[in-house]
């Protein structure tokens, strides 16, 4: 991959988050490239030296220059009036992929299970588009197209509040690949009603039809398609590891997950379906290693399919329900 082009892409977006080694300069500097629940990636300056003042909390426009400097390169970045210079010999991409099939963030209420699908598909899309197909399974490469399926993307089921949405071009226009994926899911689930609606939507890709399909997705009549999509996404990312935060933190995380699984079993004995989900920080987090474990408990109200979310709390003497 052209790492210098990737560096320029970041800087053009006014993104410049350096991870300074605790022990000072170690010959390597890491610049955050793409960070989300699916991937943590960095551009690594090799044999690097830094001079000037780097403003860690700076938010604003950047100007920069990159030049060849003998055997290596010189990067100068201006954060307002302050300049920082990095001299380096090579620039490499460092990527860590993680299992995000059970990751959840409950920022927007109602139909949370669909919003979690929207979120996972959105971060998958970013991984696919920023890093390329070589960092995705074949199934992920297909499912990433669903970011361009309006009945399921942020047009109808945003997972984050509006001010945090990163817009895509023409979001109400479904892509050909997205329609192909949804039609395949409907066919596998033998859901002819949704299949017919998707054929109509293909001919007339208007927002009012997208909203009708979005409504169908939270009805019990389409639960087999939604559950199939959820299973496909979970299964294809199981090959990736989970994050580790050190023995003590991992042990506490596992304790919370174990308690959640026990509560899930109790509910299932009563005929109630529940899913265990987790929220975790990035591995680069220095100050906050707080994790959260949830139960998403499924409910049916008439023909409407909903969930309620309960948190596994972490108390002083142990975790409480």
ABEGO torsion letter per residue (X at the ends): XBAAAAAAAAAAAGBBBBBBBAAEBAGBBBBBABBBAABBBBBBBBGBBBBEBBBAABBEBBBBBBBBBEABBBBBBBBEABBBBBBBABBBBBBBBBBAAABBBBABBEGAAAAAAAAAAAAAAAAAAAAEAAABBAAAAAAAAAAABAAABAAABBABBAAABBBBBGAABBBAAAAAAAAAAAAAAGBAAAAAAAAAAAABBBAAAAAAAAAAAABAAAAAAAAAAAAAAAAAAAABBBBBAEAAAAAAAAAAAAAAAAAAAAAAAAGBBBBBBBBBBBAABAABABBBBBBBBBBBBEABBBBBBBBBBBBAAEBBX
